[in-house]
Every structure is written in C-alpha cells, then in structure tokens.
Amino acid sequence: MNYLVLLMVFGSVSGICFILCRTLFSDLEHSGTGHTGAWDGRTQLEYFISRPKLRKIQICFATIGALIMLCIVLVAGANPWAAPVVVILGGAAAFSLPMLYYRSKVKKRNEAFRARLLDVIMGLNNGMRSGVALPQAMEVVGRDIGGVMQEELSMTLYEYRLGVDLTEALARLEKRMPDENLKLFVTAVGISQQTGGSLSDILDKIIDTIRQRSIMEDKINTLTAQGKFESIIMACAPLIAFVILYVLDRQLMEPLVTTVLGWAAIGVVLIFETIGYLFIRKIVKVEI
C-alpha cells in the first residue's frame, strides 16, 4: 500500500512538472528573449529575457521545487509539522534559481565588456592620432573587437546618428555598463568637446591609470582569494558533516529531520551560516 501511494505521488509530480515545462518552453519558442533595439531604459537583465517570461519561469521552478520537496518529505517519513516549512523553503529556493542564472549571465557580459575596455580606448586613441574622427574610430574598433563591445558601441553610434549628442550617447553607454574606467573615458570626451583640448593626450593618461588600476585589482584579488575560499568552506562544512554522520550513524541524526526541535535547529544553523558567509564576503570585498 505504501509503495502504491509513493508511486501515485511520484506520478502526479512527474505529470505536473511535464505540463508546466511543456507550457513554459512552448511559450518561449514563439518569442525571442533578446533585446536588439535602441536602449529605452530597460535593465541589463532584459538583454536576455523579458520580465514576464522570467516570472513564468520562476513560478514554474517554484512549483516543481515545492513538489519535489513534498515527495522527499513523504518518502523520508519526516515529521508532518516540518512538511509545510520544507515545501515553502524548497519552493522559495527554486524560485530564486532563474534570477541567479540570468544575473550570472549579466555579470559575465559586464566582465567581458570591462576586459576589452582598455583595448578599445587604446584603439580609439590610435585612430584619432591617425586623423580619424571619434565616431568613425568607434565603429572600426567595435567591428574589430566584436562581441559585447561591438553591441554596445553600435548602440551608441545608432543613437548618435539619430541626433543624440555624442557625449550624451556615451553617458547612456556608461549608464548601461557602469564602470569607473568607462566613466573616466566619457568624462574626458565631454571635457574635450567643451574645451576643444587634445583628447589623445587625455586618453594617454587614462590608459596609464587603467593599467595601474588593473595591476592593483589583480593584487587585491590574489590577497582576498583565501578569504573567499574560507567563506565557501564554512558554508558547506555543516552539510558535509551532516551527510557523513548520517551515513555513519543514521539513528543519531534522524531526530534532526524527524522532530520539530531538529528542524528548528536546522533553521538556526542556516541563519547563522548565511550571516557568517555574507559577513566574510563583505570583509574580503575591497572597492578600488
């Protein structure tokens, strides 16, 4: 009888998950998720997916996560009072997964942009020294470098050709891709257009500043790598210890997942683990 109940539960969960995923992905196939037009105030997240589609994915993940946790609770025979808490936590954790995924894509895109910014400024400087105007130099350099840099420079030039002032178009670029080095470049272009000074001489100093800052960032990342690793180990240690002890002595650890007091202890541990992890990450994070 128990096996029949478990089979029915797993069958129901599988059917619901299949229906949700089929509905979700059929909707995504009929419409693109990218953003290729001119910048209109949207967030960087909407380069990859629109807000309504992201919300659908989050709801789908939350439902699947809650159902999976419900199955785990039923199979493990945990305390019935703990079931709602586990289901809610599982659904909440699954709900946040799509956002974390797309935020990681945004972060990678920003890092790819910052990694080529020095090359772009050097290319623009060389182009202007050879007599090419800044917009034409931006077009050539963007085409040569490609990737994220070409997308952003093309969007900036698109706005410029529509009548937006070049300084304003670059300011919008800096708003889309916040970066201190890019801010220096945009400020230098604005000052040069207002005063009529030599932009190439200013860019030489900016290039030197960016190089020194990059060297300093590498040193800081090396010095703080140990602290970041320790924060990860500290967060994973209780879970690893629980798994080992559960394998060695199951009866000793079962009260932790079958009693209200045990689940309360798990909740307290999770809270303090999260606080400790965030505290260590805050300490080792150094702004330049």
C-alpha positions as CSV (number, residue, x, y, z in Angstrom):
1,M,0.0,0.0,0.0
2,N,2.8,2.4,0.9
3,Y,4.6,1.7,-2.4
4,L,1.3,2.4,-4.3
5,V,0.9,5.7,-2.5
6,L,4.6,6.7,-3.3
7,L,4.1,5.6,-6.9
8,M,1.0,7.8,-7.2
9,V,2.8,10.7,-5.7
10,F,5.8,10.5,-8.0
11,G,3.5,10.0,-11.0
12,S,1.5,13.1,-10.1
13,V,4.6,15.2,-9.6
14,S,6.1,14.0,-12.9
15,G,2.9,14.8,-14.7
16,I,2.6,18.3,-13.3
17,C,6.3,19.0,-14.0
18,F,5.9,17.8,-17.6
19,I,2.8,20.0,-18.2
20,L,4.5,23.1,-16.6
21,C,7.7,22.7,-18.5
22,R,5.9,22.0,-21.8
23,T,3.8,25.1,-21.4
24,L,6.7,27.2,-20.5
25,F,9.1,26.2,-23.2
26,S,6.5,26.3,-25.9
27,D,5.8,29.9,-25.0
28,L,9.5,30.7,-25.1
29,E,9.9,29.2,-28.5
30,H,7.4,31.5,-30.1
31,S,9.1,34.7,-29.0
32,G,12.7,35.8,-28.7
33,T,14.3,36.7,-25.4
34,G,17.0,39.1,-26.6
35,H,16.9,42.8,-26.8
36,T,18.4,44.3,-30.0
37,G,16.8,47.7,-30.4
38,A,17.9,51.0,-29.0
39,W,18.3,51.5,-25.3
40,D,15.0,52.6,-23.7
41,G,15.7,52.4,-20.0
42,R,15.4,48.6,-19.6
43,T,17.6,46.8,-17.2
44,Q,20.6,44.7,-18.4
45,L,18.6,41.6,-17.4
46,E,16.2,42.2,-20.3
47,Y,19.1,41.7,-22.8
48,F,18.5,38.0,-22.2
49,I,14.8,37.7,-21.1
50,S,11.8,39.8,-20.6
51,R,10.3,40.3,-17.1
52,P,7.0,38.4,-17.9
53,K,8.9,35.4,-19.2
54,L,11.2,35.4,-16.2
55,R,8.2,35.5,-13.9
56,K,6.7,32.4,-15.7
57,I,10.0,30.5,-15.3
58,Q,10.2,31.4,-11.6
59,I,6.7,30.2,-10.9
60,C,7.4,27.0,-12.8
61,F,10.6,26.4,-10.9
62,A,8.9,27.2,-7.6
63,T,6.1,24.7,-8.2
64,I,8.5,22.0,-9.3
65,G,10.7,22.7,-6.3
66,A,7.8,22.6,-3.8
67,L,6.5,19.3,-5.3
68,I,10.0,17.7,-5.2
69,M,10.4,18.7,-1.6
70,L,7.0,17.3,-0.7
71,C,8.0,14.0,-2.3
72,I,11.2,13.9,-0.3
73,V,9.3,14.6,3.0
74,L,6.8,11.9,2.2
75,V,9.5,9.3,1.3
76,A,11.7,10.2,4.3
77,G,8.8,10.0,6.7
78,A,9.7,13.3,8.3
79,N,7.6,15.0,10.9
80,P,4.3,16.3,9.4
81,W,4.8,19.6,11.1
82,A,8.0,20.1,9.2
83,A,6.5,19.4,5.8
84,P,5.0,22.9,5.2
85,V,8.3,24.5,6.2
86,V,10.3,22.3,3.9
87,V,7.9,22.7,1.0
88,I,7.9,26.5,1.3
89,L,11.7,26.7,1.6
90,G,12.1,24.4,-1.4
91,G,9.8,26.4,-3.5
92,A,11.4,29.7,-2.4
93,A,14.9,28.3,-3.3
94,A,13.7,27.1,-6.7
95,F,12.0,30.4,-7.3
96,S,15.3,32.3,-7.0
97,L,17.3,29.9,-9.3
98,P,16.3,31.5,-12.6
99,M,17.1,35.0,-11.4
100,L,20.5,33.8,-10.1
101,Y,21.2,32.2,-13.5
102,Y,20.3,35.4,-15.5
103,R,22.2,37.6,-13.1
104,S,25.3,35.4,-13.7
105,K,24.8,36.0,-17.4
106,V,24.6,39.7,-16.9
107,K,27.7,39.6,-14.7
108,K,29.6,37.7,-17.4
109,R,28.5,40.2,-20.0
110,N,29.8,43.1,-17.9
111,E,33.1,41.3,-17.2
112,A,33.5,40.7,-20.9
113,F,32.9,44.4,-21.6
114,R,35.4,45.6,-18.9
115,A,38.0,43.1,-20.1
116,R,38.2,44.8,-23.5
117,L,37.7,48.4,-22.4
118,L,41.4,49.1,-22.3
119,D,41.9,47.7,-25.8
120,V,39.0,49.9,-27.1
121,I,40.4,53.1,-25.6
122,M,43.8,52.3,-27.0
123,G,42.3,51.6,-30.4
124,L,40.3,54.9,-30.3
125,N,43.4,56.8,-29.3
126,N,45.5,55.3,-32.1
127,G,42.7,56.0,-34.6
128,M,42.4,59.7,-33.6
129,R,46.1,60.2,-33.7
130,S,46.0,58.9,-37.3
131,G,43.4,61.6,-38.2
132,V,40.1,59.6,-37.8
133,A,37.2,61.2,-36.0
134,L,36.0,59.6,-32.8
135,P,32.7,58.2,-34.2
136,Q,34.4,56.5,-37.1
137,A,37.1,55.2,-34.8
138,M,34.4,53.7,-32.5
139,E,32.8,52.0,-35.5
140,V,36.1,50.5,-36.7
141,V,37.3,49.4,-33.2
142,G,33.9,47.9,-32.3
143,R,33.9,45.9,-35.6
144,D,37.4,44.6,-35.0
145,I,36.8,43.6,-31.4
146,G,33.3,42.2,-31.8
147,G,31.3,40.6,-29.0
148,V,29.7,42.7,-26.3
149,M,31.8,45.7,-27.1
150,Q,30.6,45.8,-30.7
151,E,27.0,45.6,-29.5
152,E,27.4,48.5,-27.1
153,L,29.4,50.7,-29.4
154,S,26.9,50.0,-32.2
155,M,24.1,51.1,-30.0
156,T,25.9,54.2,-29.0
157,L,26.6,55.1,-32.7
158,Y,23.0,54.3,-33.6
159,E,21.8,56.9,-31.0
160,Y,24.4,59.4,-32.3
161,R,23.2,59.1,-35.9
162,L,19.7,59.6,-34.7
163,G,20.7,63.1,-33.5
164,V,21.7,62.4,-29.9
165,D,24.8,64.3,-28.9
166,L,27.9,62.1,-28.7
167,T,28.6,63.0,-25.1
168,E,25.0,62.1,-24.2
169,A,25.2,58.8,-26.1
170,L,28.4,57.9,-24.3
171,A,26.8,58.8,-21.0
172,R,24.0,56.4,-21.8
173,L,26.6,53.8,-22.5
174,E,28.1,54.4,-19.1
175,K,24.7,54.1,-17.6
176,R,24.1,50.7,-19.3
177,M,27.5,49.4,-18.3
178,P,28.6,51.1,-15.1
179,D,32.3,51.1,-14.8
180,E,34.8,53.6,-13.3
181,N,37.2,53.3,-16.2
182,L,34.4,53.9,-18.7
183,K,33.3,56.9,-16.6
184,L,36.8,58.4,-17.0
185,F,36.7,58.0,-20.7
186,V,33.2,59.5,-21.0
187,T,34.2,62.5,-18.8
188,A,37.4,63.0,-20.9
189,V,35.3,63.1,-24.1
190,G,32.9,65.6,-22.6
191,I,35.6,67.9,-21.4
192,S,37.4,67.7,-24.7
193,Q,34.3,68.7,-26.7
194,Q,33.6,71.6,-24.3
195,T,37.1,73.0,-24.1
196,G,38.5,71.9,-27.5
197,G,41.6,70.3,-26.0
198,S,43.6,67.3,-27.3
199,L,41.6,64.2,-26.5
200,S,44.5,61.9,-27.4
201,D,46.7,63.4,-24.6
202,I,44.0,62.9,-22.1
203,L,43.5,59.3,-23.3
204,D,47.2,58.6,-22.8
205,K,46.8,59.4,-19.1
206,I,43.6,57.4,-18.8
207,I,45.2,54.4,-20.4
208,D,48.1,54.6,-17.8
209,T,45.5,54.9,-15.0
210,I,43.5,51.9,-16.1
211,R,46.7,49.8,-16.4
212,Q,47.8,50.7,-12.8
213,R,44.2,50.0,-11.5
214,S,44.2,46.6,-13.2
215,I,47.5,45.7,-11.6
216,M,46.1,46.8,-8.2
217,E,42.9,44.8,-8.7
218,D,44.9,41.6,-9.5
219,K,46.9,42.0,-6.4
220,I,43.8,42.5,-4.2
221,N,42.1,39.5,-5.8
222,T,45.1,37.4,-5.0
223,L,45.2,38.5,-1.4
224,T,41.5,38.0,-0.8
225,A,41.2,34.7,-2.6
226,Q,41.8,32.8,0.7
227,G,39.1,34.6,2.5
228,K,36.6,33.9,-0.3
229,F,37.5,30.2,-0.3
230,E,37.2,30.1,3.5
231,S,33.6,31.5,3.3
232,I,32.6,28.7,0.9
233,I,34.2,26.0,3.1
234,M,32.5,27.5,6.2
235,A,29.1,27.4,4.4
236,C,29.5,23.8,3.2
237,A,31.0,22.3,6.3
238,P,27.7,21.7,8.3
239,L,26.1,20.0,5.3
240,I,29.2,17.8,4.7
241,A,29.3,16.9,8.4
242,F,25.6,16.1,8.5
243,V,26.0,13.7,5.4
244,I,29.0,11.9,7.0
245,L,27.3,11.5,10.4
246,Y,24.1,10.4,8.8
247,V,25.9,7.7,6.8
248,L,27.9,6.6,9.9
249,D,25.1,6.6,12.5
250,R,21.6,7.2,11.0
251,Q,19.8,6.7,14.3
252,L,21.8,9.5,15.8
253,M,20.9,12.0,13.1
254,E,17.3,11.0,12.4
255,P,15.9,13.2,15.2
256,L,17.3,16.2,13.4
257,V,14.9,15.7,10.4
258,T,12.0,14.0,12.2
259,T,11.3,16.3,15.1
260,V,10.2,19.9,15.4
261,L,13.2,20.7,17.6
262,G,15.5,19.2,15.0
263,W,14.1,21.4,12.2
264,A,14.3,24.4,14.4
265,A,18.0,23.7,15.0
266,I,18.5,23.4,11.2
267,G,16.8,26.8,10.7
268,V,19.0,28.4,13.3
269,V,22.1,26.9,11.7
270,L,21.1,28.1,8.2
271,I,20.5,31.7,9.5
272,F,23.9,31.9,11.2
273,E,25.7,30.2,8.3
274,T,24.2,32.8,5.9
275,I,25.1,35.7,8.2
276,G,28.7,34.4,8.6
277,Y,29.1,33.8,4.8
278,L,27.8,37.3,3.9
279,F,30.0,38.8,6.7
280,I,33.2,37.2,5.4
281,R,32.4,38.1,1.8
282,K,31.8,41.7,2.9
283,I,35.2,41.8,4.7
284,V,37.2,40.4,1.7
285,K,35.4,42.7,-0.8
286,V,37.6,45.7,-1.5
287,E,36.5,48.6,-3.7
288,I,39.1,50.3,-5.8
